Amino acid sequence: MPLLPARMVNEYQYCPRLAYLEWVQGEWSESSDTVDGRYRHRRVDRPGGKLPDAEAGAESERCHARSVTLSSERLGLIARMDLVESDGEHATPVDYKRGKRPHVERGAYDPERVQLCVQGMILEEHGYRCDEGVLYFVESRERVTVRFDDELRTLTRAAVDGLRFVAAGGQMPAPLEDSPKCPRCSLVGICLPDEVNFIRHEKIAPRPLAVARDDALPLYIQARGAKLAKRGETLEVSIDDEKVQTVRLIDVSQVVVMGNVYITTPTLQELMQREIPVSWHSYGGWFIGHTVGTGHKNVEIRTAQYRASFDERQCIHLARNLIVAKIQNSRTLLRRNWKDEEKPEDLIAALHTDARRAEHAASLQELLGIEGSAAARYFGSFGKLLRTAATNDPTDAVPSFDFTSRNRRPPTDPVNALLSFAYSLLARAWTTTLSAVGFDPYRGFYHQPRYGRPALALDMMEPFRPLIADSCVIQAINNGEVKPGDFIRAAGSVALTADGRKSFIGTFDRRLGHEITHPLFGYRISYRRLLEVQARLLARFLLGEIPDYPNFTTR
């Protein structure tokens, strides 16, 4: 059995679900509190001093040792102690806490007392006498002495046994209900306690997600022959050895490479260490793959994903929900953006019928036929959502934004070129999100596995094709963000120019940052954050925490 860290025993006493997420599933997320806590610990995190031999007795001089790591195989525990004050025979662990001393009966809360008691028990295993410990609260600069009496030792052993039992059982503890602990927890966006409880019981509406603002954005590099290199805490983009752009590493959420771009080995290593993914695309925008570090540690999610992907009933159930949501969102997009004077009542009714048929599809093949029929109706009228703009220059061979039908591989007109590029960007966004949550993006339920195809990303993006990708195409054309001159024609195909791609990428990123009201939970959330929430809800469904995966549909 692996040794239990004292900090995990603290987390279990605070919230068993939090300990399970961190210890068993390997989840972690920074918050302002965790960053500030690490800053407050910067001095005691630097090793210094040396513990005297416990056999030296009282004759040893009193000393202080910082950042001491000790373990006990018998107890199955390990702890890194901020500070240990010792005279050889006696040892007193001192644990630093970032906040102010709480005014409670025992001078501190049980999780902190339990963590300190674990440190004391480990010191006793190494031959020291340890009757008490100290909690030092940095903000108020106060010391609180904690006696290791029988009551605290019993509570500590119960927490250790409880954490081992939960970890061995492989079943995540239920989330806390309407707890004041949740909003400031760094893992609230991963745990989703209110959302899970609401789906299971529908008693209390979820509180808005208390996630820290993240100003980091993707870095796109598409210049042919560009080079990306790390310089200190910045990334430097150069072309022909001439620096053209510098961006801080903390401002980068991911790196998106298009075409022949060179990234130095030290830069790739730094990006992987910081868990900043690199997405690779062809020069035309076709998604090739992505580079990450060691990957997510949560093997439970992937196990549940693989198990469900081999279950035919589970696959058809999830696929039906995804396609129904896609058709419903397509109807919504048509109603919102219809430009013709005659309302598309017959089209809306036909798509509604397609959605009802998809709900009762008996096989993936039947569902594929229904989806194809609905897509033909939808794209048959997609041109009615656009303001066509023929070029005024007779020498310009680029066609206008007239649209008749969907075509690809290669697209033969500007609108289809934009749609293909938008779907590639959306697939990249979903692949990155699913990998960050812990899924294998290449094993899906509706799209069957094929070499190099992110099947799960294609599954999950189905309901979001109209809301994000198609909406971006409509906005870019109707607002003049992409013009007919931003395309080139070659060998019967049409593609975006470098400037056209740059303009459309800006449109796409703004769309991901657009906030909408979640139809189920009722709070405001950006599309970028929504993708992660939906991925985590899928994980909760596959792990058996919620009865069904709640698809995202808007009105």
C-alpha positions as a printed Julia matrix, in Angstrom:
555×3 Matrix{Float64}:
   0.0    0.0     0.0
   1.31   3.48   -0.78
   2.21   5.71    2.13
  -0.5    8.23    2.97
   0.72  11.86    3.09
  -0.25  13.78    6.2
  -1.77  16.49    4.0
  -4.18  13.94    2.49
  -5.33  12.93    5.97
  -6.01  16.63    6.59
  -8.02  16.78    3.34
 -10.03  13.68    4.29
 -10.95  15.16    7.66
 -11.97  18.37    5.87
 -13.86  16.68    3.02
 -13.6   12.97    2.06
 -14.51  13.75   -1.55
 -11.7   16.3    -1.83
  -9.18  13.74   -0.52
 -10.43  11.15   -3.01
 -10.14  13.56   -5.93
  -6.58  14.51   -5.0
  -5.19  11.22   -3.71
  -6.97   8.6    -5.83
  -7.82  10.47   -9.03
  -4.78  12.77   -9.06
  -6.82  15.95   -9.56
  -5.35  19.34   -8.71
  -6.13  22.95   -9.44
  -4.54  26.14   -8.22
  -6.47  28.95   -6.55
  -5.5   32.25   -5.0
  -5.46  30.52   -1.61
  -3.09  27.74   -2.71
  -0.75  30.19   -4.44
  -0.71  32.47   -1.39
  -0.15  29.47    0.9
   2.85  28.37   -1.14
   4.25  31.89   -0.94
   3.82  31.94    2.84
   5.68  28.64    3.03
   8.6   29.74    0.9
  11.0   30.0     3.86
  10.13  26.74    5.61
  10.03  24.91    2.28
  13.79  25.44    1.97
  15.56  22.6     3.83
  17.74  23.8     6.68
  19.17  22.47    9.9
  19.36  18.82   10.92
  17.39  16.73   13.38
  19.58  15.35   16.18
  19.68  11.61   16.79
  16.8   10.58   19.06
  19.24   8.45   21.06
  21.31  11.52   21.97
  18.91  12.18   24.85
  18.53  15.45   26.67
  22.22  16.26   26.34
  21.75  17.34   22.74
  21.5   21.05   22.0
  18.13  22.45   20.99
  17.89  22.82   17.21
  15.48  23.68   14.42
  15.15  21.68   11.2
  13.11  22.98    8.26
  11.33  21.0     5.54
  11.91  17.57    7.09
  10.42  14.54    5.34
   9.9   11.41    7.47
   7.86   8.26    6.96
   6.73   5.18    8.84
   6.19   1.86    7.09
   4.37   0.44   10.11
   1.87   3.28   10.19
   1.84   3.65    6.41
   2.27   7.42    6.68
   4.61  10.06    5.31
   4.85  13.76    6.1
   6.9   16.74    5.11
   7.14  18.87    8.24
   7.56  22.62    7.89
   9.63  22.89   11.06
  10.72  20.53   13.81
  12.02  21.89   17.12
  14.05  19.26   18.94
  16.53  18.74   21.75
  17.27  15.15   20.82
  14.84  13.44   23.19
  11.78  15.61   22.54
  10.54  16.78   19.13
   7.81  19.29   18.41
   6.42  19.63   14.87
   5.49  23.16   13.82
   3.04  23.45   10.91
   2.68  26.8     9.14
  -0.8   27.96    8.14
  -1.44  30.94    5.86
  -4.42  32.56    7.61
  -5.28  33.95   11.02
  -5.79  31.91   14.17
  -9.42  30.79   14.33
 -11.21  31.58   17.59
 -12.58  28.1    18.26
 -12.65  25.94   21.37
  -9.5   23.9    20.7
  -7.59  26.74   19.09
  -7.74  25.2    15.61
 -10.01  23.15   13.38
  -9.87  19.35   13.38
  -8.22  18.91    9.92
  -5.19  20.98   10.98
  -4.99  19.24   14.36
  -5.19  15.81   12.71
  -2.44  16.67   10.23
  -0.2   17.83   13.06
  -0.95  14.66   15.04
   0.11  12.53   12.04
   3.47  14.33   12.1
   3.79  13.65   15.83
   3.0    9.95   15.39
   5.68   9.65   12.7
   8.24  11.4    14.94
   7.42   8.92   17.71
   8.06   6.06   15.29
  11.56   7.49   14.81
  12.26   7.36   18.55
  11.37  10.9    19.66
   9.03  11.83   22.48
   6.26  13.92   20.97
   3.43  15.02   23.25
   2.37  18.17   21.44
   2.75  20.19   18.26
   2.39  23.82   17.22
   0.29  25.49   14.54
   1.78  28.81   13.46
  -0.66  31.17   11.74
   1.36  33.41    9.47
  -1.15  36.24    8.98
  -1.8   36.82   12.69
   1.69  35.62   13.75
   0.28  33.44   16.53
   1.29  30.02   17.78
  -1.35  27.53   18.92
  -0.21  24.52   20.92
  -2.0   21.25   20.13
  -1.81  18.45   22.71
  -1.64  14.94   21.28
  -4.1   13.44   23.77
  -5.99  10.16   23.4
  -9.02  11.86   21.86
  -6.98  13.47   19.06
  -5.0   10.28   18.42
  -8.25   8.32   18.09
  -9.64  10.93   15.67
  -6.42  10.8    13.65
  -6.37   7.0    13.38
 -10.01   7.06   12.31
  -9.18   9.57    9.55
  -6.25   7.45    8.35
  -8.37   4.28    8.28
 -11.25   6.14    6.61
  -9.05   7.44    3.81
  -7.57   3.98    3.19
 -11.05   2.43    3.13
 -12.39   5.02    0.67
  -9.33   4.72   -1.59
  -9.49   0.91   -1.61
 -13.24   0.93   -2.3
 -12.85   2.84   -5.55
 -16.1    4.74   -4.99
 -15.94   8.52   -4.78
 -17.65   9.91   -1.65
 -20.78  11.95   -2.21
 -20.32  15.73   -2.46
 -21.09  17.98    0.47
 -24.55  19.53    0.3
 -24.8   23.32    0.33
 -21.59  23.5     2.37
 -19.78  26.79    3.04
 -16.53  24.9     2.42
 -17.2   24.46   -1.29
 -17.05  27.98   -2.82
 -13.42  28.62   -1.79
 -12.2   25.08   -2.46
  -9.63  25.03   -5.26
 -11.25  21.9    -6.72
 -14.84  23.19   -6.79
 -14.75  23.4   -10.59
 -13.62  19.76  -10.75
 -15.8   18.36   -7.96
 -18.99  20.2    -9.11
 -20.76  19.52   -5.78
 -23.83  21.68   -6.39
 -24.23  20.49   -9.97
 -24.03  16.81   -9.02
 -26.45  17.25   -6.12
 -28.86  19.23   -8.3
 -28.91  16.56  -11.03
 -29.4   13.81   -8.46
 -31.95  15.5    -6.19
 -33.04  18.82   -7.82
 -33.48  20.43   -4.42
 -31.29  23.53   -4.4
 -30.21  25.46   -7.48
 -26.4   25.4    -7.9
 -24.39  28.35   -6.74
 -22.37  30.1    -9.49
 -19.05  28.4   -10.09
 -16.47  30.17   -7.96
 -13.55  29.78  -10.34
 -10.67  32.2   -10.54
 -10.43  34.44  -13.57
  -8.01  33.03  -16.09
  -6.55  35.57  -18.5
  -4.39  33.02  -20.31
  -5.23  32.62  -24.0
  -4.06  30.35  -26.84
  -0.94  31.41  -28.77
  -1.43  30.83  -32.5
   1.6   30.55  -34.79
   0.99  30.19  -38.52
   3.88  32.04  -40.21
   5.78  29.67  -42.48
   9.23  28.88  -41.08
   8.53  30.53  -37.7
  10.47  29.47  -34.62
   9.24  29.38  -31.02
  11.85  29.55  -28.26
  11.83  30.09  -24.52
  13.6   33.14  -23.1
  13.37  33.21  -19.33
   9.68  33.47  -18.44
   8.63  34.4   -21.96
   8.06  32.72  -25.3
   9.7   34.38  -28.28
   8.46  33.95  -31.86
  10.98  34.67  -34.6
  10.97  34.47  -38.38
  14.3   34.18  -40.21
  16.07  34.81  -36.88
  14.23  38.12  -36.43
  12.06  38.43  -33.31
   8.48  39.33  -34.2
   6.53  38.61  -31.01
   7.09  38.0   -27.3
   4.49  36.68  -24.86
   4.7   35.79  -21.17
   4.38  32.11  -20.32
   1.75  32.84  -17.67
  -0.43  34.42  -20.37
  -0.44  31.28  -22.55
  -3.12  28.59  -22.1
  -1.99  26.51  -25.09
   0.13  26.79  -28.22
  -1.55  26.21  -31.59
   0.87  25.54  -34.45
  -0.22  25.68  -38.1
   2.1   24.44  -40.79
   5.88  24.37  -40.79
   6.75  25.89  -37.4
   9.8   24.91  -35.35
   9.6   24.64  -31.54
  12.87  24.16  -29.65
  13.3   21.17  -27.35
  13.73  23.28  -24.15
  10.53  25.11  -25.05
   8.58  21.87  -25.49
   9.9   20.58  -22.16
   8.89  23.79  -20.38
   5.42  23.72  -21.92
   4.93  20.08  -20.88
   6.13  20.79  -17.33
   3.63  23.65  -17.07
   0.87  21.46  -18.56
   0.47  23.83  -21.52
  -0.58  21.66  -24.5
   0.69  22.16  -28.03
  -1.82  21.54  -30.84
  -0.46  20.69  -34.26
  -2.35  21.56  -37.45
  -1.61  21.4   -41.14
  -1.06  24.74  -42.84
  -4.66  24.59  -44.04
  -5.93  24.13  -40.48
  -6.5   20.35  -40.39
  -6.03  19.11  -36.81
  -3.18  16.57  -36.61
  -2.67  16.0   -32.88
  -1.41  17.55  -29.69
   1.56  17.29  -27.36
   1.12  17.15  -23.58
   3.24  16.15  -20.62
   2.76  12.87  -18.77
  -1.0   13.24  -19.12
  -3.75  13.13  -16.55
  -3.36  10.68  -13.65
  -7.06   9.87  -13.32
  -7.15   6.3   -14.62
 -10.65   5.78  -13.18
 -12.2    8.05  -15.81
 -10.44   6.28  -18.68
 -11.41   2.87  -17.29
 -15.06   3.91  -17.13
 -14.8    5.43  -20.61
 -13.37   2.25  -22.15
 -15.94   0.09  -20.36
 -18.81   2.2   -21.68
 -17.35   2.36  -25.2
 -17.62  -1.45  -25.47
 -21.21  -1.44  -24.2
 -23.52  -1.14  -27.23
 -26.49   0.08  -25.18
 -24.39   2.74  -23.47
 -22.99   3.92  -26.81
 -26.37   4.28  -28.48
 -27.79   6.02  -25.4
 -25.05   8.66  -25.34
 -25.02   9.02  -29.14
 -28.8    9.6   -29.24
 -28.56  12.36  -26.64
 -25.7   14.09  -28.45
 -27.42  14.06  -31.85
 -30.76  15.18  -30.41
 -28.97  18.13  -28.79
 -27.2   18.91  -32.07
 -30.47  18.99  -34.03
 -32.21  21.1   -31.37
 -29.35  23.6   -31.32
 -29.42  23.73  -35.12
 -33.1   24.71  -34.95
 -32.23  27.43  -32.45
 -29.49  28.83  -34.69
 -31.85  28.92  -37.68
 -34.54  30.8   -35.72
 -32.04  33.33  -34.36
 -30.27  34.15  -37.63
 -32.89  33.7   -40.36
 -32.61  36.55  -42.92
 -35.46  35.69  -45.3
 -38.8   37.4   -44.84
 -40.63  34.07  -45.01
 -40.27  32.26  -41.68
 -38.91  28.69  -41.84
 -41.82  27.07  -40.02
 -41.81  23.91  -42.16
 -38.04  23.54  -41.76
 -38.24  23.97  -37.98
 -41.03  21.4   -37.79
 -39.08  18.93  -39.94
 -35.99  19.29  -37.72
 -38.2   18.78  -34.67
 -39.4   15.53  -36.23
 -35.79  14.51  -36.9
 -34.96  15.11  -33.23
 -37.9   12.95  -32.13
 -36.8   10.18  -34.49
 -33.23  10.41  -33.16
 -34.52   9.89  -29.61
 -35.79   6.44  -30.61
 -33.03   5.3   -32.98
 -32.33   1.61  -32.41
 -28.76   1.53  -33.74
 -25.83   3.78  -34.54
 -26.4    3.16  -38.25
 -30.01   4.34  -38.01
 -28.94   7.35  -35.99
 -26.33   8.2   -38.59
 -29.02   8.23  -41.27
 -31.26  10.5   -39.21
 -28.36  12.88  -38.51
 -27.53  12.99  -42.23
 -31.14  13.81  -43.12
 -31.27  16.6   -40.54
 -27.9   17.97  -41.7
 -29.16  18.06  -45.3
 -32.17  20.11  -44.24
 -30.06  22.4   -42.08
 -27.31  23.12  -44.61
 -29.85  23.33  -47.4
 -31.08  26.55  -45.79
 -27.8   27.72  -44.23
 -27.36  30.31  -46.98
 -30.5   32.08  -45.68
 -28.5   32.99  -42.55
 -25.82  34.89  -44.52
 -25.59  38.29  -46.09
 -24.05  37.53  -49.48
 -21.38  40.01  -50.54
 -20.16  39.67  -54.1
 -16.88  41.39  -54.84
 -16.92  44.66  -56.72
 -13.57  43.95  -58.39
 -14.19  42.08  -61.69
 -10.55  40.9   -61.74
 -10.95  39.21  -58.37
 -11.65  35.51  -58.99
 -12.67  34.82  -55.41
 -16.36  33.88  -55.26
 -18.9   35.56  -53.0
 -20.4   34.05  -49.88
 -23.23  32.31  -51.71
 -23.92  28.89  -50.2
 -25.88  25.99  -51.64
 -24.69  22.8   -49.9
 -22.08  21.44  -47.52
 -18.92  20.03  -49.1
 -15.46  19.23  -47.75
 -12.16  17.46  -48.37
 -11.55  19.84  -49.99
 -14.1   22.65  -49.55
 -14.95  24.26  -52.87
 -16.28  27.65  -51.74
 -15.48  30.2   -49.01
 -18.36  29.31  -46.7
 -17.45  25.62  -46.68
 -13.8   26.57  -46.13
 -14.83  28.57  -43.06
 -17.04  25.75  -41.77
 -14.25  23.18  -42.14
 -11.76  25.46  -40.4
 -14.22  26.21  -37.59
 -14.86  22.49  -37.01
 -11.12  21.87  -36.91
 -10.7   24.57  -34.25
 -13.61  23.17  -32.25
 -12.19  19.63  -32.44
  -8.86  20.96  -31.17
 -10.58  22.77  -28.27
 -12.5   19.62  -27.28
  -9.44  17.37  -27.62
  -7.45  19.61  -25.3
 -10.31  19.87  -22.8
 -10.97  16.13  -22.69
  -7.27  15.37  -22.21
  -7.09  17.89  -19.36
 -10.08  16.3   -17.62
  -8.64  12.78  -17.91
 -10.37  11.23  -20.92
  -8.81   9.5   -23.89
 -10.05  11.74  -26.73
  -9.51   8.96  -29.29
 -12.08   6.5   -27.89
 -15.65   7.62  -28.53
 -19.21   6.32  -28.36
 -20.82   7.58  -31.58
 -17.81   8.11  -33.82
 -16.01   4.81  -34.11
 -12.25   4.54  -33.43
 -10.01   5.24  -36.38
  -6.28   5.9   -36.46
  -5.56   9.55  -35.7
  -9.21  10.54  -35.26
 -10.22  12.07  -31.89
 -13.52  10.19  -31.77
 -14.65  11.38  -28.32
 -13.83  14.99  -29.2
 -15.98  14.62  -32.34
 -18.76  13.13  -30.21
 -18.74  15.92  -27.66
 -18.55  18.71  -30.22
 -21.76  17.62  -32.0
 -24.16  19.77  -29.89
 -21.7   22.69  -30.1
 -21.22  22.73  -33.88
 -24.16  25.11  -34.41
 -23.63  27.15  -31.23
 -19.9   27.79  -31.61
 -18.54  26.82  -35.05
 -21.5   27.69  -37.29
 -22.24  30.8   -35.25
 -18.65  32.0   -35.78
 -18.98  31.54  -39.54
 -22.21  33.55  -39.59
 -20.71  36.31  -37.45
 -17.48  36.51  -39.44
 -19.35  36.86  -42.74
 -22.24  39.06  -41.67
 -20.03  41.47  -39.71
 -17.42  41.69  -42.43
 -14.66  40.22  -40.25
 -13.76  37.88  -43.12
 -14.01  39.24  -46.66
 -14.08  37.53  -50.09
 -10.48  38.61  -50.63
  -9.36  36.51  -47.65
  -9.56  33.29  -49.7
  -7.42  31.65  -52.34
  -8.51  29.1   -54.95
  -6.21  26.3   -56.09
  -6.86  22.96  -57.8
 -10.62  23.2   -57.33
 -10.43  23.94  -53.61
 -10.79  27.13  -51.56
  -8.75  27.96  -48.46
  -8.24  30.91  -46.16
  -5.22  33.14  -46.54
  -2.96  33.76  -43.56
  -4.72  37.08  -42.83
  -8.12  35.42  -43.23
  -7.19  32.69  -40.74
  -5.94  35.3   -38.3
  -9.22  37.21  -38.49
 -11.34  34.09  -38.1
  -9.29  32.78  -35.18
 -10.04  36.05  -33.4
 -13.76  35.52  -34.04
 -13.56  31.96  -32.75
 -11.72  32.89  -29.54
 -14.19  35.68  -28.81
 -17.0   33.17  -29.19
 -15.37  30.82  -26.69
 -15.14  33.72  -24.25
 -18.81  34.66  -24.75
 -20.91  34.14  -21.61
 -24.3   32.48  -21.72
 -26.79  31.34  -19.07
 -26.59  27.62  -18.43
 -30.09  26.25  -19.16
 -29.9   23.65  -16.39
 -27.95  25.37  -13.61
 -29.02  28.96  -14.24
 -25.65  30.69  -13.77
 -23.56  32.61  -16.28
 -20.65  30.75  -17.82
 -18.37  31.19  -20.84
 -18.33  28.64  -23.65
 -14.65  27.94  -22.9
 -15.51  27.04  -19.3
 -18.69  25.25  -20.4
 -16.72  22.7   -22.41
 -14.84  21.67  -19.27
 -18.03  21.51  -17.17
 -19.71  19.26  -19.76
 -16.64  17.01  -19.91
 -16.62  16.66  -16.13
 -20.36  15.92  -16.08
 -19.74  13.14  -18.61
 -17.12  11.74  -16.23
 -19.59  11.92  -13.33
 -22.12   9.96  -15.41
 -19.65   7.29  -16.49
 -18.48   6.89  -12.88
 -22.1    6.37  -11.77
 -22.49   9.55   -9.74
 -25.37  11.01  -11.76
 -28.15   9.06  -13.54
 -27.6   10.56  -17.0
 -25.35  12.9   -18.94
 -27.07  16.32  -19.17
 -26.7   17.5   -22.74
 -26.41  21.21  -23.44
 -29.28  22.71  -25.43
 -30.23  26.35  -25.66
 -33.39  28.15  -26.71
